[in-house]
Amino acid sequence: MLTELPSWPYLPTLSRLSLALAIGLFIGIERERRRKEAGLRTFAFVSVLGAVGGLLGESYSLMALGLVGILVVFLNIETIRTNEGAEITTSAALLVTAFIGLLAGQGHTFTPTALGVATAALLAWKEPLAGFSRALTESELRSAILLAILAFVAYPILPSGSIDPWGLIEPRPAWITVLLIAGLGFTNYVLLKLYGARGIELTGFLGGLVNSTVTVTELMQRARTYEGRLADVTYRGVIFATAAMLVRNAVILGLLAPAVLLDSSVPLALMLIGAVCALGMQPKRAQEDIQSAGPESPHAIDDAVGSPLLSALQSPFSLTAAFKFGLIFLALEIAGTLGQRILGRFGFYAVSLIGGAVSSASAVASAANLASAGTLPPQVAATGAVFASAMSAMVNLPLVARLAKDRLLTSRIAWALGGIVLLGAVGAIAQSF
């Protein structure tokens, strides 16, 4: 009688080894293209070695990592002996690849794959990353550090729940909202720095994501500088900034209160459609405007708007800006809650209109937080968010009239913004039925 042979789980084992091999080859391609000593095959072997260690157990895993460490030592000895210098980056990538293989051998799939993609990207984007880091200013670096401190140091020590007997102030949800807006602003600042000077219209959109009022102010000042010869470009820049404000507010609602976004989707969508129509129906004579603006090149015209706008937006993040936004947000949230309790939904709507004139992002975030906490029905919060967005669009009109000194441009922008707000009102009425 034949003894029964133990079954070998060959399919899971082969899938783990195959994943490790594929990731090792994927990372090794970049090193092979750069003609490094450790290339395609070396990275594949290291990843598979880690996977075998992960399959066999903890002792073999440690042995596999030790063998990779010995390989790294010999690799650096060889490169130093041939006067090529130490292979620090390649050595680090080999060690990471060994751990990736180890994870794959233990049965993980997403984590080793994500690490493999990230490792390959870091190796391939050497020049862009180095150039980006060298281009950072001290202010921008400090801003990134401050944002990280507020996110990972300050937030965990905040008390949970309300800190007042009336249930008006909850530090943690408020702080999350501040970090969310600050993170969006930081990201948009980077985008504006990278692309803002390549086109006035793109500058208007990216600037509108950060602060539509500052963007409109700067565009109007540029239009006045060129005595109306950039009227069409300025018009489109203002509409792009308004559309960006609507997109930003929709993103805030989607992140903080998806139900509120759903209830405000029709008016916000109609307002965006109105902005698109305002851009499409307006004849684009931007190039003619630029050519008639003077002897400057188109790139110089773009720089004349993009660079001052970036300066006007100041630092990508600062403690002053964060606390200012936080105070506005808390004030609007408290006022909205009290208005709702004392005057009903119409009190909240009044607060939303006032908040939209001051900071639509704060007003929209406040409405979303109140709805998430159950203080407001989602429909009421959605209407307040629409009111705040509409007021933010209309508050730019006095800036245009005061700064541009161009009646025709002011009239065109007034019709466009009025149409956008009207569509928002129609959408809010339609969605209420």
C-alpha positions in Angstrom: 0.0 0.0 0.0 1.4 3.3 -1.0 1.8 6.0 1.7 -0.1 9.2 1.0 2.2 12.0 -0.1 1.8 15.4 1.6 0.1 18.0 -0.7 2.1 20.9 -1.9 0.2 24.2 -2.2 1.9 24.9 -5.6 -0.6 27.5 -6.9 -0.2 29.9 -4.0 3.5 29.3 -3.9 4.0 29.9 -7.6 1.8 33.0 -7.5 3.9 34.5 -4.7 7.2 33.7 -6.4 5.8 35.1 -9.7 4.7 38.3 -8.1 8.2 38.8 -6.5 9.9 38.0 -9.8 7.7 40.5 -11.7 8.4 43.3 -9.2 12.1 42.6 -9.1 12.3 42.8 -12.9 10.1 45.9 -12.9 12.5 47.7 -10.5 15.6 46.4 -12.2 14.7 47.8 -15.6 15.5 51.3 -14.6 18.9 50.3 -13.1 19.7 48.3 -16.2 18.9 51.3 -18.4 21.3 53.4 -16.4 24.0 50.7 -16.8 24.4 50.1 -13.1 26.4 47.1 -11.7 23.2 45.8 -10.1 20.7 45.6 -13.0 17.7 43.6 -14.2 18.8 40.1 -13.2 20.3 41.2 -9.8 17.0 42.9 -8.7 15.0 39.9 -9.9 17.2 37.5 -7.9 17.1 39.6 -4.8 13.3 39.8 -4.9 12.9 36.1 -5.4 15.4 35.4 -2.6 13.3 37.5 -0.3 10.2 35.6 -1.4 11.8 32.3 -0.7 12.8 33.5 2.7 9.2 34.6 3.3 7.9 31.2 2.2 10.2 29.2 4.5 9.7 31.1 7.7 11.3 33.7 10.0 14.8 32.2 10.2 15.1 31.9 6.5 13.7 35.4 6.0 16.5 36.8 8.3 19.0 34.7 6.4 17.8 36.1 3.0 18.1 39.7 4.3 21.6 39.0 5.6 22.7 37.6 2.3 21.3 40.7 0.5 23.3 42.8 3.0 26.5 40.9 2.1 25.7 41.4 -1.6 25.3 45.2 -1.0 28.7 45.3 0.7 30.5 43.5 -2.1 28.7 45.7 -4.7 30.0 48.9 -3.0 33.5 47.5 -2.6 33.6 46.8 -6.3 32.3 50.2 -7.4 34.7 52.0 -5.0 37.6 49.9 -6.3 36.9 50.9 -9.8 36.7 54.6 -8.8 32.9 54.8 -9.5 31.9 55.8 -6.0 29.6 54.0 -3.6 26.2 52.9 -5.0 24.1 54.3 -2.2 20.9 54.6 -4.1 21.2 51.2 -5.8 22.1 49.6 -2.4 19.0 51.1 -0.8 16.8 50.0 -3.7 18.2 46.4 -3.4 17.4 46.3 0.3 13.8 47.6 -0.3 13.5 45.0 -3.1 14.5 42.3 -0.7 11.8 43.3 1.8 9.3 43.5 -1.1 10.1 39.9 -2.1 9.7 39.0 1.6 6.3 40.5 1.8 5.3 38.8 -1.5 6.5 35.4 -0.1 4.4 35.9 3.0 1.3 36.3 0.9 0.9 40.1 0.6 0.0 41.5 -2.7 -1.0 45.2 -2.6 1.8 46.3 -0.2 4.7 44.8 -2.2 3.2 46.0 -5.5 2.7 49.5 -4.2 6.3 49.6 -2.8 7.6 48.3 -6.1 5.9 51.0 -8.1 7.1 53.7 -5.6 10.7 52.4 -5.7 10.8 52.3 -9.5 9.3 55.8 -9.6 11.8 57.2 -7.2 14.7 55.7 -9.2 13.3 56.9 -12.6 12.4 60.4 -11.5 15.9 61.3 -10.1 16.3 64.5 -12.2 12.8 65.9 -11.7 12.8 65.2 -8.0 16.3 66.7 -7.6 15.3 69.8 -9.6 12.1 70.2 -7.6 14.0 70.0 -4.3 16.6 72.5 -5.4 13.9 74.9 -6.6 12.1 74.9 -3.2 12.5 78.2 -1.3 13.0 78.3 2.5 9.4 79.6 2.9 8.0 76.7 1.0 10.0 74.1 2.9 9.0 75.6 6.2 5.3 75.6 5.0 5.5 71.9 4.3 7.1 71.2 7.7 4.4 73.3 9.5 1.6 71.5 7.7 3.1 68.1 8.7 3.4 69.2 12.3 -0.2 70.4 12.4 -1.4 67.1 10.8 0.7 64.5 12.7 1.6 66.3 16.0 -1.1 68.8 16.9 -4.1 66.8 15.8 -3.6 63.7 18.0 -3.4 65.8 21.2 -6.7 67.6 20.6 -9.6 66.6 22.8 -12.3 64.6 21.2 -15.9 65.7 21.5 -17.3 69.1 22.4 -15.4 71.3 24.8 -18.3 73.6 25.6 -21.5 72.8 27.5 -23.6 73.9 24.5 -22.0 71.4 22.0 -20.9 74.2 19.6 -17.2 73.6 19.4 -15.6 70.2 18.5 -11.8 70.7 18.0 -11.0 67.6 16.1 -13.5 67.9 13.2 -12.7 71.6 13.0 -9.0 70.8 12.8 -9.5 68.1 10.2 -11.3 70.7 8.0 -8.5 73.2 8.5 -5.9 70.6 7.4 -8.0 69.7 4.4 -8.3 73.2 3.2 -4.7 73.9 3.9 -3.7 70.7 2.0 -5.7 71.7 -1.0 -4.3 75.2 -0.9 -0.7 73.8 -0.6 -1.3 71.5 -3.6 -2.8 74.2 -5.7 0.1 76.6 -4.8 2.6 74.0 -6.1 0.5 73.6 -9.3 0.3 77.3 -9.8 4.1 77.7 -9.3 4.8 74.9 -11.8 2.3 76.0 -14.5 0.9 79.4 -13.6 3.2 81.4 -15.9 2.4 79.4 -19.0 -1.0 80.8 -19.5 -3.2 83.5 -18.0 -6.3 81.3 -18.2 -4.6 78.4 -16.5 -3.3 80.9 -13.9 -6.9 82.0 -13.3 -8.1 78.4 -12.8 -5.2 77.3 -10.5 -5.3 80.6 -8.6 -9.1 80.3 -8.2 -8.6 76.9 -6.5 -6.4 78.7 -3.9 -8.3 82.0 -3.5 -10.6 83.3 -6.2 -10.8 86.8 -4.7 -7.0 87.2 -4.7 -6.9 85.8 -8.3 -9.6 88.2 -9.6 -7.9 91.1 -7.9 -4.6 90.4 -9.5 -6.1 89.8 -13.0 -7.9 93.1 -12.8 -4.7 94.9 -11.8 -3.0 93.3 -14.8 -5.9 94.3 -17.1 -5.6 97.9 -15.9 -1.8 97.9 -16.4 -2.3 97.0 -20.1 -5.2 99.6 -20.5 -7.9 97.1 -21.6 -5.8 95.4 -24.3 -6.1 92.1 -22.4 -9.8 92.4 -21.8 -10.8 89.1 -23.4 -8.0 87.2 -21.6 -8.9 88.8 -18.3 -12.6 88.0 -18.8 -11.7 84.4 -19.3 -9.4 84.3 -16.4 -12.1 85.6 -14.1 -14.6 83.0 -15.3 -12.0 80.3 -14.9 -11.3 81.5 -11.3 -15.1 81.3 -10.6 -15.3 77.8 -12.0 -12.3 76.7 -10.0 -14.0 78.1 -6.8 -17.1 75.9 -7.6 -14.9 72.8 -8.2 -13.1 73.4 -4.9 -16.3 73.8 -3.0 -17.7 70.6 -4.5 -14.5 68.7 -3.6 -14.8 70.0 0.0 -18.4 68.8 0.2 -17.5 65.4 -1.3 -14.8 64.8 1.2 -16.6 66.0 4.3 -20.3 65.3 3.6 -21.1 63.3 0.4 -24.8 63.5 1.2 -24.6 67.3 1.1 -22.8 67.2 -2.3 -25.5 64.9 -3.7 -28.2 67.4 -2.6 -26.3 70.3 -4.1 -25.2 68.5 -7.2 -27.8 70.0 -9.5 -27.2 73.8 -8.7 -23.4 73.3 -8.6 -23.5 71.5 -11.9 -25.7 74.1 -13.5 -23.4 76.9 -12.2 -20.4 75.1 -13.7 -22.3 74.6 -17.0 -23.0 78.3 -16.9 -19.3 79.1 -16.5 -18.5 76.8 -19.4 -21.1 78.5 -21.6 -19.8 81.9 -20.6 -16.4 80.8 -21.8 -17.7 79.2 -25.0 -20.0 82.0 -26.1 -17.3 84.6 -25.6 -15.1 84.9 -28.7 -11.6 84.1 -27.8 -9.3 86.9 -29.1 -6.6 86.3 -26.6 -3.8 86.0 -29.1 -4.9 89.3 -30.8 -5.0 91.0 -27.4 -1.5 89.7 -26.5 -0.1 90.9 -29.8 -1.6 94.3 -29.4 -0.5 94.6 -25.8 2.9 95.8 -26.7 6.4 94.6 -27.6 6.4 92.0 -24.9 6.4 88.3 -25.9 3.3 86.1 -24.9 5.4 84.4 -22.3 6.3 87.8 -20.8 2.6 88.7 -20.7 1.9 85.4 -18.9 4.7 86.0 -16.5 3.3 89.5 -15.8 0.2 87.9 -14.5 1.4 84.6 -13.1 4.4 85.8 -11.0 2.5 88.7 -9.2 -0.4 86.3 -8.5 2.0 83.8 -7.0 3.4 86.6 -4.8 0.0 87.8 -3.9 -0.9 84.3 -2.6 2.2 84.5 -0.4 3.4 81.4 1.2 1.8 78.1 0.3 1.0 77.6 4.0 1.5 79.6 7.2 0.3 79.4 10.8 -1.3 82.8 10.4 -3.3 81.7 7.4 -4.3 78.4 9.1 -5.5 80.1 12.3 -7.3 82.8 10.4 -9.2 80.2 8.4 -9.8 78.2 11.6 -11.3 81.2 13.4 -13.5 82.0 10.4 -14.6 78.4 10.1 -15.4 78.2 13.9 -17.2 81.5 13.8 -19.3 80.5 10.9 -20.0 77.0 12.4 -21.1 78.6 15.7 -23.2 81.2 14.0 -24.7 78.7 11.7 -25.6 76.4 14.6 -27.1 79.3 16.6 -28.9 80.6 13.6 -30.4 77.2 12.9 -31.5 76.8 16.6 -32.9 80.4 17.0 -34.2 81.3 13.5 -34.5 77.9 11.8 -33.0 77.3 8.4 -33.4 80.9 7.3 -30.9 81.9 10.0 -28.4 79.4 8.7 -29.0 80.7 5.1 -28.2 84.3 6.2 -25.0 83.1 7.9 -24.0 81.2 4.7 -24.5 84.3 2.6 -22.3 86.3 4.9 -19.7 83.5 5.1 -19.6 83.3 1.3 -18.7 87.0 1.1 -15.8 86.4 3.5 -14.6 82.9 2.7 -16.8 80.5 0.6 -14.4 77.6 1.5 -15.0 78.2 5.2 -18.8 78.5 4.8 -19.0 75.4 2.6 -16.9 73.4 5.1 -19.0 74.6 8.0 -22.2 73.5 6.3 -20.7 70.1 5.5 -19.5 69.6 9.1 -22.9 70.7 10.6 -24.6 68.2 8.3 -22.2 65.4 9.2 -22.7 66.0 12.9 -26.5 65.8 12.5 -27.1 69.5 13.4 -28.4 70.3 10.0 -30.4 68.3 7.4 -28.3 67.6 4.3 -30.8 69.5 2.1 -30.5 72.7 4.3 -26.7 72.4 4.3 -26.6 71.9 0.6 -28.7 75.1 0.0 -26.4 77.0 2.3 -23.3 75.7 0.4 -24.9 76.9 -2.8 -25.7 80.3 -1.3 -22.1 80.7 -0.1 -20.7 79.7 -3.6 -23.1 82.1 -5.3 -22.2 84.9 -3.0 -18.5 84.2 -3.5 -19.0 84.6 -7.3 -21.0 87.8 -6.9 -18.6 89.5 -4.4 -16.0 89.6 -7.2 -18.1 92.0 -9.2 -17.3 95.1 -7.1 -13.6 94.2 -7.3 -13.9 94.1 -11.1 -15.7 97.4 -11.2 -13.3 99.1 -8.8 -10.0 97.8 -10.2 -10.4 97.3 -13.9 -11.7 100.8 -14.7 -13.3 99.3 -17.9 -17.0 99.6 -18.2 -17.3 97.1 -21.1 -15.2 94.5 -19.3 -17.2 95.0 -16.1 -20.5 94.7 -18.0 -19.4 91.4 -19.6 -18.3 89.9 -16.4 -21.4 91.1 -14.6 -23.6 89.3 -17.2 -21.6 86.2 -17.0 -21.5 86.0 -13.2 -25.2 86.9 -13.0 -26.0 84.1 -15.4 -24.0 81.6 -13.3 -25.7 82.7 -10.1 -29.1 82.6 -11.8 -28.5 79.0 -13.0 -27.5 78.1 -9.4 -30.8 79.5 -8.1 -32.8 77.6 -10.8 -30.9 74.4 -9.8 -31.6 74.9 -6.1 -35.3 75.4 -6.8 -35.4 72.4 -9.1 -33.6 70.1 -6.6 -35.9 71.1 -3.8 -38.9 69.5 -5.5 
